[in-house]
Amino acid sequence: MSGPDIVVTYGTGTGDTNVAAFYAALKDAGLHQFNFFEEVPLIPAGSTVRLLEGDERVELAERGKWGDLAYLTLAKKFGKDMGREYFAGLGWVQNTDGTGFFLRYPGIDPIDLYSDVAVEKLIKKGVDSIIKLEWADDIGIDETRLVKPEYKIVSIKCEDKPVSAVVGALVKTFPFE
C-alpha cells in the first residue's frame, strides 16, 4: 500500500502586523497559495515524510495552484514583543509500515520556559505520551516498530516589527471546486 509523499517545510516572516508576518512566514515556507484543512495529525500507512531544506521548498508551488485546498499539520507562532524570540516546532514519528503521527508546538523565548530546547523536549515527551495511550494500538502505534522521532524547529527574533515562525507538514492538496 502506497501512502502520500508528505513534505515538511518551514519559514519565518516579518510584517507590519501579526497577520502580515504570518503570511510572510507562509510565503517563506512555500505554503502561501493554499487554503488549509489544519490538524491532520495521523500519518497514513505507506507514507513517506521528508524535510525540505532551502530551495527544495520551491517544489511546493508545483503541488497546487492559488486557492487549492491542502491537508496539513501546521505549527505557528507570531508576536510583536521586541527582543523576544518566537519558535514553532513540529515533530513526527512513524512505524516501519509508514503509519505515524505529527505533534506541533509553538513557543516564545526562555522567559516563558519555551525555547528550541524546550520545544524539542515537549515534542519528545508528546511522542512518548502518545505511545503509552490505551488507544495507540487502535491506530497502529507499536513502540517496537517505531522509527526514531524527527522534528524541525524554527525561530525568529522580533527586532522592530511583528514576526512569525511556521513549520508545516503538507499531506495532500486538492483543486478547489
Residue, then its C-alpha position, 0 to 999 in steps of 0.5 A: m500500500s502506497g501512502p502520500d509523499i508528505v513534505v515538511t517545510y518551514g519559514t519565518g516572516t516579518g510584517d507590519t502586523n501579526v497577520a502580515a508576518f504570518y503570511a510572510a512566514l507562509k510565503d517563506a515556507g512555500l505554503h502561501q497559495f493554499n487554503f488549509f484543512e489544519e490538524v491532520p495529525l495521523i500519518p497514513a500507512g505507506s507514507t513517506v515524510r521528508l524535510l525540505e531544506g532551502d530551495e527544495r521548498v520551491e517544489l511546493a508551488e508545483r503541488g497546487k495552484w492559488g486557492d487549492l485546498a491542502y491537508l496539513t499539520l501546521a505549527k505557528k507562532f507570531g508576536k510583536d514583543m521586541g527582543r523576544e524570540y518566537f519558535a514553532g516546532l513540529g515533530w513526527v514519528q512513524n512505524t516501519d509500515g509508514t503509519g505515524f503521527f505529527l505533534r506541533y508546538p509553538g513557543i516564545d523565548p526562555i522567559d516563558l520556559y519555551s525555547d528550541v530546547a524546550v520545544e524539542k523536549l515537549i515534542k519528545k515527551g508528546v511522542d512518548s505520551i502518545i505511545k503509552l495511550e490505551w488507544a495507540d494500538d487502535i491506530g497502529i502505534d507499536e513502540t517496537r516498530l517505531v522509527k526514531p522521532e524527527y522534528k524541525i524547529v524554527s525561530i525568529k527574533c522580533e527586532d522592530k516589527p511583528v514576526s512569525a515562525v511556521v513549520g508545516a507538514l503538507v499531506k495532500t492538496f486538492p483543486f478547489e471546486 
